[in-house]
Each structure stands twice: as C-alpha cells, then as structure tokens.
Amino acid sequence: MPEMQKSSSKRSLGRREFLGQSGVGLGSIAFSSMLDREGRGAARGIHPMASKPSHLPARAKNVIYLFMMGGPSQLDLFDHKPTLNKLNGEPIPSSYIEGERFEQITEKQPKVLGSPYKFQQFGETGTFVSDRLPFIQEVVDDLAFIRTVRTYETVHPLAQLFLLTGLKTAGRPSLGSWVTYGLGSESEDLPGFVSLVRGPVPQAHDGLISNGFLASSYHGVSLRNQGDPILNLNRPAGLNADDERDIVRAINSINSERFTQTRDPEIAARIAAYELAFKMQSSAPSLIDLSDETQETLDLYGVDEGKATFARDCLFARRMVERGVRFVQISMGDWDHHGSIFRDLPPLCRQMDQPIAALLKDLKQRGLLDDTLVIWGGEFGRTPVAQPQKNAAIGRDHHVHSFTMWFAGGGSQAGADVGVTDDIGFHAVEDEVHVHDVQATILHLLGLDHEKLTYRFQGRDFRLTDVHGHVVDKIVA
C-alpha cells in the first residue's frame, strides 16, 4: 500500500511507535483522506451521517429536546386545577387511589396538596400558565400541549430510558440516535446528535444518548461546560500536521481495505468519526464563541458572559440547528421535589423560563421555528397529593398517570391542547397519550414512519416504539 510506504515527515515511525501515536485520541486521527471532497476510496457514498430521504413529507428538519430531569410538577406550572386548592389538606377520596401504589408515599390515604401559585389565562388561546413562568406566558400561543402523557415506570432511570429509548432497560438506541439513523445530518463539521447537561447527571446516564445496537456514529456527543467543549480533539504533543497526516493516511488505507472486505458499518462509522473530529478541531471552539452574537440577543436569553448556564445552553442549541445539527438534547434538573417543593421549584423556574421563551422567539425571528421542533417535558409528573417529610417541608411524589409535555414549531399545531385530566389532575379523562404515542408523533413530524424506522438486530426488527404507538393527530398542524 503506497500510502503506508511513503512519508513526508522528517523522521520515520517504527511500527510500535506508529501504533502508540495512532491511539492517543480521536483528534490525532481525525484527517480523513478517504472522505474528502473528491470522494475517493472504498467508503465513498457510505458516510453514516449522510443526509437521507424521509418516509413522509417532513414538517421538521431539526429537534431541540428540553428534557426536564426528575419530573417537573405540571400542577404548579401548566395544569390549572382550582378543585385542588379547594380540597387542599383533605384526605384524597378513595376512588382516586384504589389499587394505587406510590413510589415513596406510604400513607394509605394521603392529603390533597394545592398549588400556592396564581394561574392566569394568556394569549389568544387563553391558556392557563402559572405565575412562576412570566416569560413563557408571552409565547404560550406558540405551544402545543399534551396534558395526559402516560408512562408506566415510576423510578427515574427506568422512566428516563422509557421516555427516550422506548424501553425501560439499557442497551436500546436513544431518540436522537434513531433520528440521526433515519435522517442523517446536514452538518458537515459538527455531530448530528449533541447532548448538553445542566444540573445533575441523568440517572439513566449514557443510556439517554446511547446508540444501542446502531452504529457508533449515531451516539450522542456531549458538549462539556468547562475546558475543551469536546474531548480528544487536540493534536497530541510532539506531532506536527505532517506527522498527523501521514499517520491518518495509513490508518485510512487500512480501514478502507478492511471495509471493502467486510462492509462493516462500524468501520464506516470510524472513518466518518475521524473526518468529523478533524473538522471539529475548528468548528467546536467557534460554536461556543459567542462574540458574534449581539448584546440584544445575549440579553434576550439572559446569558451571563463567561458563565455556564441553561441560558447559554439554549443559545448554543439555536446556533447548532443553524449549523445543521439534527438533534440537540438539553437535560436540565433536578425537578425531583419529594420535599420542599415550594422552596425549590421557583429557582428552577427562574433558570428555565426566560431562556426557553427566548429560544422560541429567536428561532421564530430567524425563520427557524417552522422546521425546528422544540419539545419540553420530564420523564413523569408530580402527584396531586402531598408527600410528608420528617425533616423538610412537604413535596410531591412521582406521578405516572397524566403529566404535561408541550411541542413548539416543527409542524406542531400552535395552540393545540390535547387531553383532559380529572378535577385534581390525577387521571386522564380524555385522550390519554402513551409515551410511545409521543415518540411516534415526534418521528412523524420529522417525516419518519415509526413502524418503518427499524433495525434488524439478533434476528428481529427493532423500532423506537416497540410494538405500540400512534401519531397524536391533534397536535400535528
């Protein structure tokens, strides 16, 4: 192989030294001569993240998923229940909880817990929103609510996996992985699926951005809050550009030959990763450099220069979809308020409220909201009954029967309001929406048929929605 035999560097590399230097990190083997603009090599035309046609006419091109880790209280934010306050402090009627098992509440007949927050109607839709969210009140007409999302997992790791992979056990591809597998990415110098975490690490950990049994190209890439935005992009010490180029050419030659023999998608994924990492050596730092943003935009989001905040994450999300990133997932928490909910909820609302409203306004002003689907919600909601605490004020337990999510943009029907819960927000009484229905609807808006988006693994075809799921037509524009 000629590329392995010739070297433009001033020194020759022995086999052991070559292998040692070629394994020092993704950045050191980023340059991909196989996938250059001339399209040479055996891997031509098989780039895993190449843009792919959709099954259906797509309403959305990109997704920004605002995942509220821990389960925010729908009853204190969006699902206004006057009866809850009328019954505050009274034992819940047995008819509501017959056969019910709570995650942490041990009382046989817990007491109803009202909300201390004032709800008012806003926008042309007259949608009730809590006074904890004054900025979201301004954009409420752009939102499409689902009030009756139903899950069946009561603990955080399992519920998070169920919401974002379709199954409660680890090892399945995440939503972002399925989307990039189905559609590829339109970004040439950033990953197709990027993850940011604000607050504690999700309890399902890497499972929320895992590629599962899909090729590793579809794994989410974490954008870090401190230091290098993405690890292993810098050139190793002691190597100049010529040395790096020679090493990579040799590796690419080996990968190309092996791919020709095996057609192994993991080899194609590896080649694509080298190419992408090389490009990200410049694109990742420029992504997080906000010097080209106006002060007006920074103030809109509430970005505090130099500080890693949820506001900055939301601005990064807009910058990423502008650059063609297919799926951006921002995990924010912790909303797990078993105790002291009325002390701990307001600070989180202040962190979340302005940036999310700014994101929607900014996307809309730039003409990006029409084809960017924004999703908000947690893995479950909170109970309409109190969870007593020995050493803290009361909170709310996990609630799986009916909780609130909302969509905006990306072909969702602005102003839609799907599902109705009972007088205290315990059960759905109209249009219950299963988690798999939510997933099917997201894929539908992206032009993907959830029953056709499959991958054969261990002898059978798998899909995100398992054997369930129906598109929620009422939320589709």
VENPEMO-V648544 format. One record per backbone hydrogen bond with DSSP energy under -0.5 kcal/mol. NH is the residue of the N-H (numbers start at 0). CO is the residue of the C=O. If there is no record, write none. Layout:
# VENPEMO-V648544
nh=NH co=CO
nh=NH co=CO
This chain:
# VENPEMO-V648544
nh=3 co=0
nh=4 co=0
nh=5 co=1
nh=13 co=11
nh=17 co=13
nh=18 co=14
nh=19 co=15
nh=20 co=16
nh=21 co=17
nh=22 co=18
nh=22 co=19
nh=23 co=20
nh=26 co=231
nh=27 co=24
nh=28 co=24
nh=28 co=25
nh=29 co=26
nh=32 co=30
nh=35 co=32
nh=38 co=35
nh=43 co=40
nh=45 co=42
nh=49 co=46
nh=51 co=182
nh=54 co=446
nh=55 co=446
nh=58 co=444
nh=59 co=444
nh=60 co=370
nh=61 co=370
nh=62 co=325
nh=63 co=372
nh=64 co=62
nh=64 co=327
nh=65 co=63
nh=65 co=374
nh=66 co=64
nh=66 co=329
nh=67 co=65
nh=67 co=376
nh=68 co=66
nh=68 co=331
nh=70 co=67
nh=73 co=71
nh=75 co=72
nh=76 co=73
nh=77 co=73
nh=78 co=73
nh=79 co=77
nh=83 co=80
nh=84 co=80
nh=84 co=81
nh=85 co=81
nh=86 co=82
nh=87 co=84
nh=88 co=111
nh=89 co=86
nh=91 co=109
nh=95 co=92
nh=96 co=92
nh=96 co=93
nh=97 co=93
nh=99 co=96
nh=111 co=89
nh=112 co=383
nh=113 co=111
nh=119 co=128
nh=121 co=126
nh=125 co=121
nh=125 co=122
nh=126 co=121
nh=128 co=119
nh=129 co=76
nh=130 co=117
nh=132 co=129
nh=136 co=132
nh=137 co=134
nh=138 co=134
nh=138 co=135
nh=139 co=136
nh=141 co=138
nh=142 co=139
nh=143 co=406
nh=144 co=142
nh=144 co=415
nh=145 co=404
nh=146 co=417
nh=148 co=402
nh=149 co=432
nh=150 co=399
nh=153 co=151
nh=158 co=154
nh=159 co=155
nh=160 co=156
nh=161 co=157
nh=162 co=158
nh=163 co=159
nh=164 co=160
nh=165 co=160
nh=165 co=161
nh=166 co=160
nh=173 co=209
nh=174 co=163
nh=177 co=173
nh=178 co=174
nh=179 co=175
nh=180 co=176
nh=181 co=177
nh=182 co=178
nh=183 co=179
nh=184 co=48
nh=185 co=323
nh=186 co=323
nh=193 co=326
nh=194 co=220
nh=195 co=328
nh=197 co=330
nh=198 co=196
nh=204 co=201
nh=206 co=203
nh=207 co=204
nh=208 co=205
nh=213 co=210
nh=217 co=214
nh=218 co=215
nh=219 co=208
nh=220 co=192
nh=221 co=219
nh=222 co=194
nh=223 co=221
nh=223 co=228
nh=232 co=229
nh=238 co=235
nh=243 co=239
nh=244 co=240
nh=245 co=241
nh=246 co=242
nh=247 co=243
nh=248 co=244
nh=249 co=245
nh=250 co=246
nh=251 co=247
nh=252 co=248
nh=253 co=249
nh=254 co=250
nh=255 co=251
nh=256 co=252
nh=257 co=253
nh=258 co=254
nh=259 co=255
nh=260 co=256
nh=261 co=257
nh=262 co=258
nh=266 co=263
nh=267 co=263
nh=268 co=264
nh=269 co=265
nh=270 co=266
nh=271 co=267
nh=272 co=268
nh=273 co=269
nh=274 co=270
nh=275 co=271
nh=276 co=272
nh=277 co=29
nh=277 co=273
nh=278 co=274
nh=279 co=275
nh=280 co=276
nh=280 co=277
nh=281 co=278
nh=282 co=278
nh=283 co=279
nh=284 co=279
nh=285 co=281
nh=286 co=282
nh=287 co=283
nh=288 co=284
nh=288 co=285
nh=289 co=287
nh=291 co=288
nh=292 co=289
nh=297 co=293
nh=298 co=294
nh=299 co=295
nh=300 co=296
nh=301 co=297
nh=302 co=297
nh=304 co=302
nh=306 co=303
nh=308 co=306
nh=312 co=308
nh=313 co=309
nh=314 co=310
nh=315 co=311
nh=316 co=312
nh=317 co=313
nh=318 co=314
nh=319 co=315
nh=320 co=316
nh=321 co=317
nh=322 co=318
nh=322 co=319
nh=323 co=320
nh=324 co=319
nh=326 co=191
nh=327 co=62
nh=328 co=193
nh=329 co=64
nh=329 co=327
nh=330 co=195
nh=330 co=328
nh=331 co=66
nh=331 co=329
nh=332 co=197
nh=334 co=68
nh=336 co=334
nh=337 co=335
nh=339 co=392
nh=340 co=393
nh=342 co=339
nh=343 co=339
nh=344 co=340
nh=346 co=342
nh=347 co=343
nh=348 co=344
nh=349 co=345
nh=350 co=346
nh=351 co=347
nh=352 co=348
nh=353 co=349
nh=355 co=351
nh=356 co=352
nh=357 co=353
nh=358 co=354
nh=359 co=355
nh=360 co=356
nh=361 co=357
nh=362 co=358
nh=363 co=359
nh=364 co=360
nh=365 co=361
nh=366 co=363
nh=367 co=362
nh=368 co=362
nh=370 co=367
nh=371 co=368
nh=372 co=61
nh=372 co=370
nh=373 co=371
nh=373 co=407
nh=374 co=63
nh=375 co=405
nh=376 co=65
nh=380 co=398
nh=382 co=396
nh=385 co=110
nh=386 co=394
nh=387 co=385
nh=394 co=337
nh=394 co=386
nh=395 co=336
nh=396 co=384
nh=398 co=380
nh=402 co=148
nh=404 co=145
nh=405 co=375
nh=406 co=143
nh=407 co=373
nh=408 co=141
nh=409 co=368
nh=411 co=408
nh=412 co=474
nh=413 co=411
nh=414 co=142
nh=415 co=412
nh=417 co=144
nh=419 co=429
nh=421 co=426
nh=424 co=421
nh=428 co=419
nh=429 co=419
nh=432 co=147
nh=433 co=431
nh=434 co=149
nh=436 co=433
nh=437 co=433
nh=438 co=434
nh=439 co=435
nh=440 co=436
nh=441 co=437
nh=442 co=438
nh=443 co=439
nh=444 co=440
nh=445 co=441
nh=446 co=443
nh=447 co=442
nh=449 co=447
nh=451 co=448
nh=452 co=448
nh=453 co=451
nh=454 co=461
nh=456 co=454
nh=456 co=459
nh=459 co=456
nh=461 co=454
nh=463 co=452
nh=465 co=462
nh=467 co=464
nh=472 co=470
nh=474 co=471
nh=475 co=472
nh=476 co=410
